[in-house]
Amino acid sequence: MSANVEVVDEVITSAKVRLLELPLHAGRMALITLDNGHDHTRPSTFGPAGLASLDAALDQISGMNDIAAVGITGKPFVFAVGADLSGIDRVTDIRVARAVTELGHAVFRRFGELDVPTFAFVNGAAMGGGLELALHCTYRTVSAGAAALSLPEVFLGLIPGWGGTWLLPNLVGPSAAIEVIITNSMAQNRQLKPKQALSMGIADAMFEPAEFLAQSLHWAAQVMRGDLVVPRPQPDRGSWADVVAGARAALTARLHECTPAPWIALDLIAGAATRSRDEGFIAEDEALSTLIMGDDLRASLYAFNLVQKRARKPAGAPDSALARPVTKVGIVGAGLMASQLALLFARRLEVPVVMTDLDQARIDKGLAYVVNEIDTLAGKGRMSADKASRLKALVSGSTDKAAFADAEFVIEAVFEELALKQRIFAELEGIVSPTCILATNTSSLSVTAMAQDLQHPERVIGFHFFNPVAVMPLLEVARGAATDDATLATALAVGKQLKKNCVIVKDAPAFVVNRLLARFLGEITACVDEGTSFATVEEALHPLGLPLSPFVLLQLVGPAVALHVAETMAAAFPDRYSVSPNLRRLVQAGKTGIYVWDAQGQPSVDPEVLALYEVAGSPSTAEQVRTRILDALADESSRMLDEQVVAAADDIDLCMILGAGWPFWMGGVTPYLDRTGASERVRGRRFQPAGVASTPG
């Protein structure tokens, strides 16, 4: 063990050894159980002391002469979820980073070098180093109830550094390894299901949770006796280079080398075709220690902590004891957004939900959407037939808003028109109780203005969801000028029940995400209007590694919606927001976007769009476009902080990560603006202290 590796306040995962007789007289097994002393809500991780405990357990086992096999499993519902990264963002010496990587290799590889077969009984979550530990073993079983199986390191700006990039491709081939290590990781840390792990060959057998360990031990006994032979087909090394080349081309098209981790991971997978185990592990040590010293990891850990901690305790939240119960929900509207909301409220709150609209035909369409979605979920095994029936019974519709009389929470999801929303709230106030919350799903209009003529403006609040509602985790909770603490506390409690991450925002035009995106798209459209080509603008944004190109984002939002938001923002902030005449032409022509796609799925600018556009003769270079956009984002972020739209820059980053899908390795937005110098250029100082979301020193 290295004395230079230390984790402050490490929650130690102990490795406890017990001896047991395998069934079928197959011999004695030394079974290690990993347990950090907490329940399943605090998964087991490996810091230096945890690795030392595992190493000591292996020393103990090595002294035993009468064992036929070694097994390892975890506490209930959890196998292990990898390295304890606490404090890793404070490492300033690459020698310490190298010691971290070597330590994991030194302990884990012992499972592949014992004199007896080793079995990993993956009884629950196995992520990162936890899955790598299982890969070091000779055989692996997995519980059908394991909720999380992945190698998520690339998502955090790292690579699997304790054997994963060599062991996995040599077990299942480069294509499957690339899917797990790079593709899934970059897809917002997508998890493998146990059946997928089994079909890929990562797991050798799968058993139901209730009898998982007993069945795993029986299976291990059969393997030990030779009654079962586990096939180990060799990967096709002849096609290895072609598989890697294809993945490299796909990465280039998507990421344009904006962050190093996926490229380094791909290089390691490529090298695994010919490297020995020792050579592969040394290459991992070198790569991982370099990435530990990089900005992308520091920004990723900052983002991870925002999502795991700050999102669970919104800044500025009142006492949760003020929250009132919600036993019935009303939704004004039965269109697509309203129908998505109805489904979400019914699934998460399991209370009656009623939709209203102008006529029965619209209501029937909304109800049909809900029923179809529930049936789809049941068909995929996501819920039982009984639960599906109960949920469908909870959702109803009416053309009369009197159906809201006994609701405690009513949300409108109608067109973005202030006068319309004001009329709806005025009508509702004559129907619902004085304490019923009136929420608006507005994306840009004033919550205060909607409430200003009501008898009880204190119960009006912004409740801004992002589309698609079931997927996007962010909920902007906008407090109007008159909104009281009880309303805010109730809204936050409902948001938590909906399993959304709430950020409290001031009632300001477009709140946070849409305000920044509107400024972002506004600068981009202005560049095109001035004569910059679409291709140059796309190239300018490649280093940001955003989930969508700006013109695909425009197509997803819809030009008509983008125009409406631009008009709203230009009215609020005419000094820096404007309405593009070309965007207006696009909408008037009924165009749905900039691009058309060919049969191979490749986009190109629609010739009809090019014919519509009238541009000046002042094009910018890609670098000029990028500088302009980053400076605009720095300016708008700074203004939001000055206006106290949110409590801190951390909340801006949290909103952009959860509401716009901006990468963890960027840290949201403000750390990236700090690292690129935009913060200093625009505001004369950083958003974050030096060393926060960036390399110290």
N, C-alpha and C positions, 0 to 999 in steps of 0.2 A: 504494500500500500504506500502511496506517496503522501508525505507530510505536507506537500504544497497544495494539495487539493482539499478544500474546505467549503462546506455549505453551512451558512449561519442558520441556526434553528432548524436543522434538518429533522424531518419526521422520519425516524429510522424504520426501514422495512427489515424485520428480523426474519432470518431463515431458520426454521425449526425442523429438526430431523426426528423422524420416528421410523421404527422398523416394523414391517408387517410381512406376513406370509402371503405370497401371491396365490390366487386360486389355481386349481388343477395341478397342485404340487409343482409349480413352476419355479419355486425358489423364493428367497427372501429379497425384498426390495427396501431400500432406504428412500423414504419419501420426504421431500423437503416441502414445507408449506411457507409461502411468503405472506407476511402479515405485518402491517404497520400499526396495529392496535386500534384502528378506527373502523367505522362501518363503511359500507360501500360508497358513501358520498365522499370519502377521502381515499381515492385509489392509491395502491402501493406504488412507490417510485424508488429509484435507486440514486442515493447520494453516496458519498465516500463511505460513510458508516454502514449503510445498507449493503454496499458491495463487500465491505469487510466482513459483515455477518454471513453473507453468502459464501465468501471465500473460506471462512472458518468452518462452515457446514461441510464444504467439500473436503477440507482437511480432515475433519472428523470421519467422513465416509471413506476417505482414502486409507484410513487405518483399519478398516473392517475387511476381514478376509472371507466372510461367509455370506456376502451379498451377491445376487445374480444380476441386479439391475438397480438403477437410480431413477426416481421419478421426482417431478417438481410440479406443484400446483399453487393456487392462491387462496386467499380468504374468500368467503362467499361472494359470488357475483363479480369478482375481480381476480385476474391473473396478475398483471403488472402493467403499468403504463409508461415505463421508460425512465429516463434520467430525471433527477431532481434538478431543474434549471434555476432554482433560487440562487440569486447572487451571481449567476454566470455572466450577467450583463455588466458586472463590476470587474471582471477579469481584465487586467491591463497588460499582462505578460503572456506572450505566446507559449512560453515554456509551461506555464500553468495550464493553458488550454490543451497543450499536447499531453500533459499528465492526465487530464480528465479523459481524453480519448483512449489512452493506453490502459488506463485503469479498467474500464469496461471490457475491453478486449481480453485483458489478462485473466479476468474472472470468468467471463462468459465462455471463452473458448475451452475451458476445462471440461465442460459438458460434452464436447465433441472429442475429447482426448482421454476420457476415462477408459479403464480396461473392460468395463461392462457397458451394455446398452443403456441409453438414457431416454426417458419418456417425459415429454411435456404434456400435462393434462390441463389444457387451456379451458378453465371453468368459467371464464368471464372476460371482461375487457382486457385486451392485449394490444397495446399501442406502443409504437416506437421501440425502445429498448426491451419492453416486455415481449413483443413479438420476436425481436431479434434473439432474445434468450431462448425462446421456443425453437427457433431455427437452428440453434447450435445443438439441440438434442437430436438423437438418432430418429425418434418417432414422435408424432404429435397427434393427440386427440383434441377435439373442440366440442364445447357444449353448444347445442342448438339454440340456447338462450343467450349466447355471448353477444352483447350489444355493440361492441366496438372493436374492430380488428383493423389495424392500419399501421402504416409507416408514414407518419405525418410530417416528418422533419423538413422536407422541402418547403412545405407551407410556411414554416417558421424561418426560412432562410438558412437551413442546415441540410445535412444529408444523414441517412442512417449510418451512424459511425461506429457501431459495435458489432459489425459483421454483416449487416443487411445487404449492402450493395454487392457483396461477393457470394454470400450464402444463398440468397433468394434466386438470382438468375441461374446459379448452378443447380438449384433444385427444380425450378419450374420453367426455366428458359427466359430469354431476354424480353420477349413480348409481354408476358405476364408480369415480370418484374418491373418493367417500365410502367405498366398500368398501375401497379400498387405504389411504387416509390415516387413516380412523377405525376402521372395523369390524375389519379385519385387525390393525391396530396394537393395539387394545384387547383382541383375542383372543390375549393373550400373544405378540404380535409374530408373527402367522401370516404365512408367506412365500407369495409367488406362485410357481407353477411356470412354467417358460418357455412351455409351451403356453397357460397362462392369460394371460400377458402378451401373447402373440401374438393370442389370440382377442379380448382387450379392445381391441387396437389400440395398446397401449403399444409393442410391437415390430412392425416391418413385415415381418420375415422371420426364420425360425429355421433353423439349420444344426447338424449334428452336430459334436461337439467335435473329432474327429480332423482335419477339414478346415475348421474354422470360419473362420479368417481368409481362406484362399484362396477359399472359397465366398462369403464376405461381400464381398471385393474384386470378385469376378466379378459379384455381384448389384449392387454399387454402380456398376460399369461399365455394366451394362444400364440402370440408372436414369439415369446421366449421358447415355447415348446416346439416351434416349427409348424404348428397347425395352421397358422396364417403366414403368408409371405407377402410383404408389402412391396409392391412394384416401385422401382426407382428408374423410370425411363430417362435416358440421357438426353439433354437438350441437343437440338440440331445445331452444331457449331458451324456447319457450312453456311447457314443462312443468318448467322448471328450479326455479321457486319451489315447486311442489308436491312435487318430489323432496326438496328441502331441508326442507320442512315435515314430511314423513313421517319423515325421518331425525332431525329434532329431537324429534319425539314419541317415537321409539324410544329416543333418548338419555335423554330425561327419565324414561322408564319404567325404564331400566336403571341410570342413574348419578345421577339426581337432583341434577345440578350439583355433585357432590362434588369435582371437580377441573376447572380451567378449560380445559385444553388442547383436549379434543375439541370444546368449544363454540366456542372461538376458531377452530379449524380449520374447523368447519362454517360459521361466519360468513364466513371468507375464501373458501370454496368458493362460498357464496351470492353474494358480491361479484364473483367472477370472471366472472359472467354479463355484467356491464356495464362492469367496469373495464378500462381500457387496461393494457397490459403494465407501463408505468411506475407506474400507480396501484396495480396488484396487487402489485408488488414493494415499493413504499413501505409498503403495508399490512402485508406480511409483515415488513418491517424493524421496524415499530412493535410488532407482536404478539410477534415472537420476542424482541426485546430486553426486553420486559416479562416474558415467561415466564422468561428467563434469570435475572432477578432474583427469582424466586419460590421458595418453599420446596419445591414439588412437584418441580421439576427437581433440586434438591440432594438430596432424599430418593431420587429415582429413580437418580441417579448413585451414591449410596451403596449402594443395592440392587444396581445393576448390577455394581459392584465386588465386592460380596459373592459374587454368583453366578459371576462370571468369575475371581475370584482366591481368596477364602477357601474356597469350596466345593471347589476343586481341591487344597488343602493343608489338610486338617482340623486344627484346633487340638488339640494333645495327641497327635498320631500318633507312634507309635514308629518306629524305623529300618525302612524298607521292606525292607531286606535280611533281616529276620527272617521275612518271609512265606514260607510253604511252598507248594509247587505243589498245585494241585487238578486232578486228572485224572478224577474221577468224583464226581457229586453225588447224594445221596439226599434224598428229600422224603417226610416222614411225612404221609400224607393224600393224597386225590385229589379233594377238593372243588374249588370254583371258585378259591379263593385258591391252593391247592396246584397246580392245573392252570396257572394264570397263571405261577406261579413256575417250573414245569417248562419252560414255553415260553420264558421269559426266560433261564433258565440254559442251555438248549440253544442258543438263538440267539446269545447273547453269548460263552459259554465254548466252545461247540462240543465238549463232552465228553459222555460217557454220563450220562443222568439217569434215575433209577428212582424211581417213586412206589410207596408201599405204602398199603394200606387194609384194612378189615376183611373185605371180600369182593370177588370178582371183578367183580361188577356195578358197584360204585363205581369200581373201577380202570378198567373199560372205558369208563365215562362220562367219566372224567378224560382218558383217552387220546384219546377221540373229540373232546373239546374241543381238545386240542393239534393233532390232525390237521386239524380244520376250520379253525383259525386259520391254520395254515401254508398250507393250500390257498387260503384267502382272500388272504393276502399274496402268494402266487405269482400268483393270478388278477389282482391289481392291478398286477403287474409289479414288486413290491417285492423279489422274489428269483427266481432262475432255477428251472426245474423240477428241475434236478439238485441244487441246494442244498436245495430243499424236500424231496426224497427223502432226502437225507443227514440233515437235521434230524429228520425223522419216524423214521428208523432209530435215532437217538440216544436217544429217549424210550421207556421201557418201564415195565411195572408188575409188581407181585408182591404176594401176600398174606403173604409171609414176609420179615421184616426182615433175614433172613440175606443178602438181596440187597445190603445195605449193607456187607458185610464188607470190601470193598476200596475203599470211598468215603473221600475225605479231607474231605468237607464234607457234613454232614447237617443239614437244617433241618426243624423241625416246623411244621405249619400246621393245627393242630387247634383244637377249641373252647377258649375262654379259661377254663380251669379248672386251677388250680395243681396239684392232686393228679394229674390226668390227665397233665399235662406232666412231672411228676416221675417217674411210672411209666414213661412213654415213654423218658425219658433213662436211667433205671436199666436198662431192657431193652436199650437201644442200647449201653450201656457194656460189656455182655457180648458184643457182636457186633463192634464196630468197633475199629480200632487205638487205642492210647493217645493218639495225636496227632491223630486225626480230630476236626475241629471239630464241636461240637454247637451249632447255632444255633436260636434261637426267634424266631418272628415275632410274639411277643406285643405287644400294643399298650398293656398297662397292668400286667401282673403282674411280680413280682420275679424278675429273672434270677438273683440270688444265691440266692434260696430254691429255685429249680429245681435249682441245682447243689449245694446244701449237703450232701447225703448221698452224693454221687458220689465215686468213688476219684480222679477227675481233674477237679475242679471248675474247674481253670485253663483248660480248653478249651471252656467254655460261654460263649456270648455272645449278646446280643440283636441281632437283625437285622430291624428293623421297617420293612416296606414300606408304602406307601400305595396305596390302591385308586383307579383301576385301575393295576395293577402296571406295565403296559407304558408308561403315560403319565406317571405322577407321578415327578418326578426325585429326590425326597428318600429317603434311607435313614438312619434313626436307628440308629447302632451303639452299643449299650448295653454298657458294660463292667461286669461283675459284680465283687463284692469280691475274688474269687479269679482273675479272668481275667488271663492273662499276656500279655506283650508280643507273643509269637509268634502267639498266637490273634488278638489285635487287629490286628496287621500283616497277617495272612492275610485276615481279614475285610475290611479296607480294600482290599486288593488285589483281592479278588473283587468288592467293590462297584464299584471303578473299572472292572473288566472288564465289569460289567453296565451300565456307562455311567450309574451313579447318582451323585448328589452326597452324599457321606457327611458326617454330623456326629456327632462322638463325644459321647455323653451319659452321664451318671452313671446307675447303676441306681437310679432313683427312680420312684415311681408315675406311670405314663402318660408318662414321659420329658418331652418339650417340647410338641409340637403338641397331642396329645390332652389334656395337662394344662391348657393354656391354653384349648382349645376346650371342655373339660368345665366349666371355671370360667365361661367365656363363656355357654354354654348353661344352666348352672345358675342364673346370675343372671337370665337371660331367663325361664326357666320359673318362677322365684320371683316375678318381676314379674307374670306372668300369674296365678299362684296367688293373689297379693294382690289381684287385681281389675283389673289393667291390660289393656286390650284387645289382641288380636293386632295390630290395625292400628296402634295407638300404638307398640307395640314395633318394628314394621317401620319406621315413620316415624323413630323414634329413631336407627336405625342407617343411615339413608340417607347421612348425611355421610361415613361410613366407606368407601362404595363397594366393599363386599365382593363377591366373586364370586357368593355365594349368600346369600339371606336366611336368617336363623337357622332358620326353620321348614321351608324347603326343604332346608337342611342336615340337619335332624333327620330329614326324610323319606328323604334319601339314605343317611344312616347307618343308619336303621332305629330305631324306638323301643325295640325289645328290646335292641339293642346299646347304645344311649344309656343305657338303664336299668342295664345291667350295668356300664358305665363309671362311672355316677353312684354306684352302690353301692360299687364298688372305691375310688373317690376319697373317698367319705364315710367309709369305714372307715379310710382312711389319714389324712385331714385333716378330722375331724368339726367342727372349729371354723369352717370356711368352705365346705365342700362338704356338700350334703344331697341327699336323694332326694325328688323331687317326687311327692306322692301322686297328682297328676293324670297324671303320666307313667306311673306304675304302673297306673292305671286304663286308660290308653290301650293298654298292652301286654296287660293281662288281657282287654280287649275285642277283641284281635286287630287293632287298627287299625294301618295302615302309615304314618300320618302325620296332619298337621293339615289339610292342604288337599285339596280335590278340584278338578279342572280341567274347564272347560267345553269345548265343541267348538272354540272360538276359542283355546284354550290359556290362558285367563285363570283364575287360582286364586281360590278363595274358601274360607273356613273350612267344613269339613265339619259340617253340622248335627248329625250323630251325635256328633261330638267336643264340640261346644258342650253337648250334653245330658249328656255324661259328666263334664264339668269342674265341680268345686265350687270356687268362688273366694270370697275374702274381699272386704270392701268398702273396701279401701285402695288405690285405683288411683294410679299415678304419671303425671306428664306425660312427654312424649317427652324433654324436656331432662333430667328427673330420671333417666329410664331410661338415657340415654346417659352421664350423669355416673357413675352407679352401675357401669355396665359397664366404662367406661374405667378407673375407679379400681380395680375388681377385677382387670383385666388388669395394671395397674401394680403392684398388690400381689403378684400371683402371679409376675410377671416378676422383681420384686425378690427374692422368696423363693427363686426358682430360682437366682439369682446368689449369694445368701447361702449356699445349700446346695451351690454349685459343681456344679450339674447340667450346666452347660456352662461353657466357659472365659470367655465374655464375652457382653455384650448382643448383639453382632454375630451370635452363633450362634443366639440366640433369633429374631432377625429373619430370618436365613437359613432357619431351619426353617419359619417362618410363610409366607415367600415361596414356598418350594419344596414344602412339605408341605400348605399350606392355600390356596395361591394368592392370598395377600393382596397388594394392589397394590404395584407398584414405587413409585408416587408417595407412598404412605404411608411407604415405607422399611421395610416389614415391620410392626413394631408399636412398638418403643421410640421411634423418632423422632417418630411421631405422638403418642404419650403425652407426649413432651417438649413438642411444639408446642401441644397442647391444655391444658397445665397439669396433667394428671393426675399426672405424675411428681412435681412439686413438692408437690401436695396430699397424696400418699400417702407418699412417702419423703423429702420435703424437699430433693430434688436431682434433677437430670436424669440420664437413663441415658447420654446422649451429651454430649460437650463442646459448648458453644455453637459454632455454625458447622459442626458435623458433621451432615450430612443436613438442614441448614436454612440459611437466609440468614445470612451473617456479620454481626456487628454488632448 
